[in-house]
Amino acid sequence: MDPSDDILDYVRNSNDSITFTNGMAAMLPDPGTGGVSPVPSGPIGGKLSMSGDTLSVKIKTALSQSSNQGGIPAQVVAKIESVMRFKRQ
């Protein structure tokens, strides 16, 4: 995954839970055009854990996009499981 400079707002729900309130956008294939288009995710929940000097954030989310390709309905679904690790400097 390429580095990103996106800034995401978040709410800390508990000691081990976080919600990114403005989510993110994933680039999904668009069956209608043959290209790709951004699909916003909405809020995404994450689990926090700390091990030594490393903070881990685990997220799971699903995105879908529907389109019509020559009169035939099509849908692309992406399921994302991710672990972000941040090392204290």
C-alpha positions in Angstrom: 0.0 0.0 0.0 1.3 3.4 -0.9 1.9 6.0 1.8 -0.9 8.5 2.4 -1.1 11.9 3.8 -4.9 11.7 4.5 -6.1 13.1 7.7 -9.0 11.1 9.4 -11.1 12.4 12.2 -11.7 9.9 15.0 -13.5 9.3 18.3 -12.0 7.1 21.0 -14.8 4.9 22.2 -13.0 3.1 24.9 -9.4 2.0 25.9 -9.2 -0.4 23.0 -11.8 1.0 20.5 -11.7 3.8 18.0 -14.0 5.0 15.2 -12.7 7.0 12.2 -15.7 9.2 11.7 -15.1 10.4 8.1 -13.8 7.0 7.0 -11.9 6.8 3.8 -12.4 6.2 0.1 -11.3 3.1 -1.7 -10.8 2.9 -5.5 -12.9 0.1 -6.7 -13.3 -1.2 -10.3 -16.4 0.2 -11.9 -18.0 -2.5 -14.1 -20.1 0.2 -15.9 -17.1 2.1 -17.2 -14.2 -0.4 -17.1 -12.2 2.1 -15.0 -12.1 2.7 -11.2 -14.0 5.2 -9.1 -13.7 6.3 -5.4 -16.2 4.7 -3.0 -16.5 6.3 0.4 -16.6 4.0 3.3 -18.4 6.0 6.0 -17.4 5.5 9.6 -14.9 2.7 10.2 -14.3 1.0 13.6 -10.9 -0.1 14.8 -9.4 -2.1 17.7 -6.3 -0.6 19.5 -3.5 -2.6 21.1 -0.1 -1.7 22.4 2.9 -4.0 22.5 6.2 -2.4 23.7 6.7 0.7 21.7 4.2 -0.2 18.9 0.6 0.8 18.6 -1.5 -1.4 16.4 -4.9 -0.5 14.9 -6.9 -3.3 13.3 -9.8 -2.4 11.0 -12.3 -4.5 9.1 -14.8 -3.0 6.7 -16.7 -3.7 3.5 -17.5 -1.4 0.6 -19.7 -2.0 -2.4 -20.5 -0.3 -5.6 -23.5 -1.0 -7.9 -23.7 -0.1 -11.6 -25.5 -1.0 -14.8 -23.5 -2.5 -17.6 -25.4 -2.6 -20.8 -28.7 -3.1 -19.0 -27.3 -5.8 -16.7 -26.9 -4.9 -13.0 -23.4 -5.4 -11.6 -22.0 -5.1 -8.1 -18.4 -5.0 -6.9 -17.8 -5.8 -3.2 -14.5 -5.2 -1.4 -13.8 -6.6 2.0 -10.9 -4.9 3.7 -8.9 -6.2 6.7 -6.0 -4.0 7.7 -3.5 -3.6 10.5 -1.7 -0.3 10.9 1.4 -0.3 13.1 2.9 2.9 14.6 6.3 2.7 16.3 7.1 5.3 19.0 10.2 7.3 18.1 
